[in-house]
Amino acid sequence: MKKSIKVWDLFVRLSHWLIVLLVASAWLSSEFGDAEFKWHSWNGYALFVLVLSRLLWGFFGSTTARYRSFIKAPKSAFVYLQDMRKGKEAEYVGHNPAGGWMALMLWLVLLAQAVTGMFSSDDVIFDGPFSFYVSSATVSSITGIHHFLFNLLILLVMFHVFAVFYHQYVKKEKLIEAMITGNKTLSNANTDLKLEFRPFYFAVLIVAVIGVGFWLVLRSYT
Amino acid sequence: MFKNTKIKKFSLLFVLTGAIAGTAIAADYKSIIVHRQGIYDVMAGHMKVLKSILFMGNENISSVNYHAKAILEAAKHHGNAFPKGSDKGKTHALPAIWEKPEEFKQAGQKLGKALQEFISVSEMADKEDLKEMQAAFKKVGEACKGCHKKFREEL
């Protein structure tokens, strides 16, 4: 017997798709945007606030959003991948052990990307808001890291999308729909689990606190 | 690797000659590479000063015209800063400079035009001309970046 239950809360879903859009527009704005990087900067600030809030939601959010529920020993991620090769991986309510690590890596790379961007320079007219605090040699190295992290990010995104497509089209699990509607069709053993959901306004509060805090830091130190 | 010692000796000689010749050629272009990088540092210095005046509220508005002219003077070196062979060694110059000389030249001319415009806008300028100068400065920046994108190695 299979049943459809809610597994992803609204903030998890909304932040996921907003991050997708912001990553796309971050690339577009650096490649084709204004020479001053105004659009790219605001894009980066938005990503920073959103990703940091999502990382905090890993402590304070709903059950499936919390690290406690999806960060398992690295070994179990490898075991999962091996089971996947044999085509008999277990079913998970939220992230599977490999997917959990992937999500965490993606967020950390995105956060690092946003932070390095704030110390970067284009060597012409753009200087990241905090680049005044470090030497110009450091600015060039950090700019190099910013470019490297983008390539790393693309690699991670490719693995992430590939894995989701595998679940979606080979295993016929509707993961993409789940990330939109929040509902997953699961076997009975899993639908009996008690999932706790935190209200959306709580997430909005976290975003607001991080956003205002970051804005104050920008205003006072740059 | 080689059993025949004669071959061994000759290959060693060959490699050494190559290395020495290579070093000599690289050394030949060293002054050119250091010179053009120095020129870029000069331009970057003026750009930095201009940013402080145009965007950060520094009040030396009367000096904008001087910095604009100085960048143009420095930029004039572009024409002979990239002779054939100066693509070796400690340089961020991309092969495209020598593969597409026409395009590279046009990119340089675009900068020249933007700088001329900036110079004329900043002539006898005061606070009221700030907006106009900012716009002209951005055009200069766009010309720099457009060229870096195609002809300079990414950091």
Interface residues (C-beta under 8 A of the other chain):
Chain A: A35 E36 D122 D123 V124 I125 D127 S140 T143 G144 H147
Chain B: A44 M47 K51 F137 K138 G141 E142 C144 K145 H148 E154 L155
